Amino acid sequence: MDIKQRIQELSLDQKAKLYFMGLVRQGKIDTLPEDPKAAYVSMMMDKDDYGRSVSGKDKSTFIEPEDMTMAARARKMAGMDEAVTDDLSLQELASELGYLNEDKQETIIPLDKLTFDMLKQVFSDDYKNVQFTRTQPDGKEGNYYRDSITFPNIDDSRTSIGDMSALEDWKEKTKSRYGNVDILLKPEADMWFDKVEVIDDKFQDTKNKLAQGKAAAMKRDQELGRSID
């Protein structure tokens, strides 16, 4: 299915999320609205089909000029103006659509593209219980959530991603060693430790070697009669 068809089939809620994600990417807003759909509808009530302010215009239909590019058509069908999406390729738009699956399908996202807002959108059943607040990388106060998702480390441990600060710290450490790796998000995974994976051979090889070394050390201690508790 191409990007044009995918955008045509978006629900209004999905279009709203895609629109505001575009604004977040450009730095025009810091976070997604609490209710993207309501904010989107309110905003679009004051614009015509081409983003111009109007009053009382019917927004249910629009005309696509024959000379519109595919990218322009994609923007038009998503209800987005060029200011939000003129720096996004169709491939990037397709990547953004991966975050909008309402049936909680698995999503693969490059490390650089992953934001804390996107993480909360994908794992919508989590991030409800605020534990405390602290200053975030954007300089603002933000919530740290007790019911957070954990990300894997190479030493077989995991890091709780309770806020933007925790996510950016994990991303920085991971990228410095492995580059812009792909991250697999699995909101429907049965086990809590299976919900996030790093899709990178080097990362997995290092993790496996460390796990094997740990297992070998425990075996030696057992053979020598040492306690491993």
Secondary structure as UniProt FT lines:
FT   HELIX           3..8
FT   HELIX           12..26
FT   HELIX           36..44
FT   TURN            45..46
FT   TURN            49..50
FT   TURN            66..67
FT   HELIX           70..78
FT   HELIX           82..85
FT   TURN            86..87
FT   HELIX           90..97
FT   HELIX           98..100
FT   TURN            102..103
FT   STRAND          107..110
FT   HELIX           111..113
FT   HELIX           116..122
FT   TURN            123..125
FT   STRAND          130..135
FT   TURN            137..138
FT   STRAND          141..145
FT   STRAND          149..152
FT   TURN            154..155
FT   STRAND          158..161
FT   HELIX           164..178
FT   STRAND          182..185
FT   TURN            187..188
FT   HELIX           192..194
FT   STRAND          196..199
FT   HELIX           201..223
FT   TURN            224..225
//
